[in-house]
Amino acid sequence: MFQFVKRFACVLATGLLLTGAPALSVTTAPIYAVGATATGILFTFLDVKTNSIQGLLVDAIKATGKASGFDINIEQTRFSSLIPFR
């Protein structure tokens, strides 16, 4: 009888570990790089106090990333670099 209880406990513990494994796994959110110019006052501009790009479009993409579950990395870029050419 004791062997049965011991085996049953092992099987139960193994089953709980296997079914709980996906819930315990740690996944990191993808990070997307977003290019922005610092010359479009109100939409995108350089905040000299924090030395970071701020504005309406930056707030919009950060809110989109937060709602969608990914992180955003805003990078200052020239406008000509934003549009890829072949």
N, CA, C and O of each residue as an XYZ file, in Angstrom:
344
protein
N       0.822     -1.198      0.000
C       0.000      0.000      0.000
C       0.866      1.262      0.000
O       0.563      2.233     -0.694
N       1.955      1.237      0.793
C       2.831      2.398      0.852
C       3.492      2.660     -0.498
O       3.660      3.817     -0.883
N       3.876      1.588     -1.235
C       4.477      1.744     -2.557
C       3.498      2.415     -3.523
O       3.894      3.250     -4.336
N       2.226      2.044     -3.426
C       1.210      2.646     -4.287
C       1.079      4.138     -4.022
O       1.024      4.929     -4.964
N       1.029      4.526     -2.779
C       0.909      5.942     -2.409
C       2.140      6.718     -2.867
O       2.032      7.843     -3.356
N       3.308      6.106     -2.703
C       4.556      6.757     -3.112
C       4.581      6.967     -4.633
O       4.942      8.046     -5.105
N       4.199      5.943     -5.393
C       4.164      6.070     -6.858
C       3.106      7.085     -7.299
O       3.335      7.882     -8.208
N       1.959      7.041     -6.647
C       0.893      7.979     -6.990
C       1.333      9.420     -6.735
O       1.036     10.309     -7.534
N       2.026      9.651     -5.645
C       2.519     10.989     -5.326
C       3.552     11.442     -6.352
O       3.557     12.608     -6.747
N       4.417     10.548     -6.784
C       5.418     10.893     -7.805
C       4.762     11.227     -9.135
O       5.136     12.197     -9.793
N       3.784     10.422     -9.527
C       3.077     10.671    -10.787
C       2.312     11.993    -10.716
O       2.314     12.767    -11.672
N       1.670     12.243     -9.599
C       0.922     13.485     -9.422
C       1.850     14.695     -9.451
O       1.543     15.690    -10.107
N       2.964     14.623     -8.760
C       3.928     15.725     -8.738
C       4.500     15.976    -10.130
O       4.658     17.125    -10.542
N       4.813     14.892    -10.861
C       5.334     15.037    -12.215
C       4.298     15.679    -13.125
O       4.627     16.551    -13.928
N       3.059     15.254    -13.002
C       1.995     15.841    -13.808
C       1.793     17.310    -13.511
O       1.589     18.108    -14.426
N       1.848     17.676    -12.249
C       1.699     19.087    -11.890
C       2.863     19.920    -12.408
O       2.672     21.050    -12.858
N       4.059     19.368    -12.346
C       5.214     20.097    -12.858
C       5.134     20.285    -14.364
O       5.449     21.358    -14.878
N       4.713     19.243    -15.072
C       4.638     19.341    -16.522
C       3.541     20.284    -16.981
O       3.728     21.024    -17.947
N       2.414     20.272    -16.314
C       1.338     21.177    -16.722
C       1.580     22.590    -16.251
O       1.084     23.535    -16.866
N       2.325     22.762    -15.184
C       2.610     24.104    -14.684
C       3.838     24.724    -15.303
O       4.091     25.912    -15.102
N       4.612     23.953    -16.054
C       5.851     24.463    -16.633
C       5.633     25.638    -17.589
O       6.386     26.609    -17.511
N       4.642     25.602    -18.489
C       4.468     26.766    -19.355
C       4.095     28.028    -18.583
O       4.479     29.128    -18.979
N       3.363     27.886    -17.505
C       2.981     29.055    -16.722
C       4.165     29.620    -15.958
O       4.193     30.813    -15.655
N       5.136     28.786    -15.644
C       6.286     29.236    -14.881
C       7.414     29.743    -15.757
O       8.342     30.375    -15.252
N       7.362     29.485    -17.053
C       8.444     29.912    -17.919
C       8.435     31.434    -18.056
O       7.378     32.061    -18.130
N       9.622     32.005    -18.088
C       9.763     33.452    -18.170
C      10.053     33.819    -19.618
O      11.034     33.358    -20.200
N       9.205     34.640    -20.186
C       9.431     35.129    -21.536
C       9.615     36.633    -21.473
O       8.934     37.324    -20.715
N      10.526     37.124    -22.262
C      10.752     38.558    -22.296
C      10.017     39.147    -23.479
O       9.880     38.513    -24.526
N       9.553     40.353    -23.302
C       8.837     41.041    -24.372
C       9.830     41.453    -25.455
O      10.943     41.873    -25.141
N       9.442     41.340    -26.727
C      10.343     41.787    -27.788
C      10.542     43.297    -27.714
O       9.648     44.037    -27.301
N      11.713     43.734    -28.117
C      12.038     45.165    -28.117
C      12.158     45.614    -29.567
O      12.944     45.057    -30.333
N      11.378     46.623    -29.940
C      11.409     47.159    -31.291
C      12.076     48.522    -31.280
O      11.787     49.357    -30.423
N      12.968     48.745    -32.235
C      13.622     50.036    -32.390
C      12.753     50.907    -33.291
O      12.343     50.487    -34.373
N      12.481     52.116    -32.833
C      11.649     53.056    -33.583
C      12.481     54.293    -33.859
O      13.009     54.909    -32.934
N      12.597     54.655    -35.112
C      13.334     55.854    -35.488
C      12.422     57.068    -35.487
O      11.276     56.997    -35.931
N      12.934     58.177    -34.986
C      12.164     59.417    -34.946
C      13.101     60.590    -35.163
O      14.246     60.577    -34.712
N      12.610     61.596    -35.850
C      13.380     62.822    -36.014
C      13.100     63.729    -34.822
O      12.065     63.605    -34.168
N      14.010     64.623    -34.550
C      13.819     65.541    -33.425
C      13.445     66.932    -33.898
O      13.596     67.907    -33.161
N      12.956     67.027    -35.128
C      12.686     68.351    -35.695
C      11.214     68.639    -35.893
O      10.879     69.726    -36.364
N      10.339     67.750    -35.568
C       8.903     67.967    -35.771
C       8.242     68.423    -34.481
O       7.572     67.634    -33.815
N       8.423     69.681    -34.124
C       7.914     70.202    -32.862
C       6.452     69.797    -32.701
O       5.671     69.850    -33.650
N       6.109     69.405    -31.528
C       4.817     68.904    -31.090
C       4.692     67.408    -31.362
O       4.236     66.669    -30.489
N       5.079     66.948    -32.533
C       4.980     65.522    -32.837
C       6.180     64.761    -32.286
O       6.014     63.761    -31.587
N       7.374     65.221    -32.593
C       8.609     64.656    -32.048
C       9.604     65.791    -31.861
O       9.838     66.579    -32.777
N      10.181     65.870    -30.681
C      11.176     66.898    -30.409
C      12.144     66.376    -29.356
O      11.842     65.432    -28.627
N      13.311     67.007    -29.291
C      14.332     66.612    -28.333
C      14.133     67.398    -27.040
O      14.183     68.628    -27.034
N      13.910     66.685    -25.965
C      13.808     67.310    -24.649
C      15.221     67.473    -24.115
O      15.889     66.482    -23.822
N      15.689     68.720    -23.983
C      17.074     68.974    -23.597
C      17.337     68.640    -22.135
O      18.483     68.395    -21.759
N      16.307     68.625    -21.312
C      16.506     68.285    -19.894
C      16.826     66.801    -19.719
O      17.693     66.439    -18.925
N      16.129     65.953    -20.457
C      16.338     64.506    -20.331
C      17.153     63.924    -21.479
O      17.523     62.751    -21.450
N      17.432     64.746    -22.491
C      18.166     64.317    -23.685
C      17.505     63.111    -24.338
O      18.184     62.178    -24.769
N      16.179     63.134    -24.408
C      15.427     62.059    -25.050
C      14.371     62.671    -25.963
O      13.986     63.830    -25.808
N      13.919     61.875    -26.905
C      12.900     62.338    -27.844
C      11.531     62.206    -27.187
O      11.206     61.160    -26.625
N      10.743     63.250    -27.257
C       9.408     63.299    -26.670
C       8.429     63.769    -27.747
O       8.846     64.172    -28.832
N       7.142     63.718    -27.451
C       6.131     64.250    -28.361
C       4.930     63.334    -28.481
O       4.873     62.264    -27.875
N       3.977     63.779    -29.275
C       2.733     63.039    -29.441
C       2.947     61.666    -30.081
O       2.375     60.673    -29.630
N       3.756     61.612    -31.113
C       3.980     60.330    -31.785
C       4.752     59.352    -30.895
O       4.520     58.144    -30.946
N       5.659     59.872    -30.090
C       6.398     59.022    -29.159
C       5.441     58.463    -28.107
O       5.501     57.279    -27.774
N       4.565     59.313    -27.589
C       3.571     58.843    -26.616
C       2.648     57.797    -27.233
O       2.276     56.827    -26.573
N       2.280     57.994    -28.499
C       1.379     57.051    -29.179
C       2.046     55.691    -29.369
O       1.414     54.661    -29.136
N       3.310     55.669    -29.785
C       3.970     54.383    -30.018
C       4.277     53.682    -28.702
O       4.253     52.453    -28.640
N       4.568     54.448    -27.641
C       4.783     53.831    -26.326
C       3.485     53.215    -25.799
O       3.505     52.130    -25.218
N       2.366     53.899    -26.001
C       1.074     53.354    -25.562
C       0.710     52.114    -26.374
O       0.161     51.157    -25.829
N       1.009     52.123    -27.666
C       0.750     50.958    -28.511
C       1.600     49.769    -28.064
O       1.110     48.643    -27.994
N       2.853     50.018    -27.768
C       3.730     48.947    -27.308
C       3.287     48.377    -25.974
O       3.326     47.164    -25.766
N       2.866     49.247    -25.075
C       2.413     48.778    -23.766
C       1.144     47.941    -23.897
O       1.006     46.913    -23.235
N       0.215     48.381    -24.753
C      -1.036     47.641    -24.942
C      -0.800     46.313    -25.669
O      -1.518     45.340    -25.438
N       0.203     46.276    -26.543
C       0.462     45.068    -27.324
C       1.446     44.116    -26.662
O       1.592     42.976    -27.103
N       2.123     44.564    -25.613
C       3.025     43.679    -24.893
C       4.450     43.654    -25.408
O       5.142     42.651    -25.233
N       4.910     44.724    -26.036
C       6.309     44.781    -26.427
C       6.915     46.106    -25.989
O       6.201     47.072    -25.720
N       8.241     46.135    -25.921
C       8.959     47.325    -25.488
C       9.417     48.126    -26.693
O       9.603     47.587    -27.784
N       9.596     49.418    -26.479
C       9.987     50.338    -27.549
C      11.314     50.987    -27.195
O      11.530     51.394    -26.053
N      12.197     51.082    -28.171
C      13.455     51.803    -28.033
C      13.439     52.928    -29.063
O      13.582     52.667    -30.257
N      13.270     54.167    -28.626
C      13.216     55.316    -29.530
C      14.639     55.753    -29.840
O      15.436     55.990    -28.932
N      14.955     55.859    -31.133
C      16.284     56.286    -31.570
C      16.158     57.513    -32.451
O      15.304     57.570    -33.337
N      17.018     58.501    -32.201
C      17.017     59.700    -33.031
C      17.650     59.374    -34.376
O      18.744     58.814    -34.448
N      16.941     59.734    -35.433
C      17.355     59.385    -36.783
C      17.081     60.558    -37.716
O      16.187     61.365    -37.462
N      17.846     60.649    -38.785
C      17.548     61.648    -39.818
C      16.315     61.199    -40.594
O      16.052     60.002    -40.709
N      15.570     62.144    -41.120
C      14.348     61.816    -41.844
C      14.634     60.942    -43.065
O      13.855     60.040    -43.375
N      15.736     61.200    -43.754
C      16.058     60.406    -44.946
C      16.359     58.951    -44.602
O      16.248     58.079    -45.464
N      16.731     58.680    -43.375
C      17.006     57.304    -42.959
C      15.755     56.543    -42.578
O      15.793     55.319    -42.456
N      14.647     57.241    -42.387
C      13.419     56.584    -41.987
C      12.761     55.836    -43.140
O      12.040     54.861    -42.924
N      13.010     56.293    -44.359
C      12.374     55.701    -45.542
C      13.412     54.848    -46.262
O      14.391     55.387    -46.778
N      13.225     53.541    -46.311
C      14.223     52.686    -46.976
C      14.093     52.789    -48.499
O      12.991     52.822    -49.048
N      15.228     52.836    -49.147
C      15.265     52.833    -50.608
C      15.932     51.556    -51.074
O      16.775     50.991    -50.378
N      15.551     51.111    -52.243
C      16.153     49.880    -52.788
C      17.307     50.180    -53.677
O      17.926     49.262    -54.216
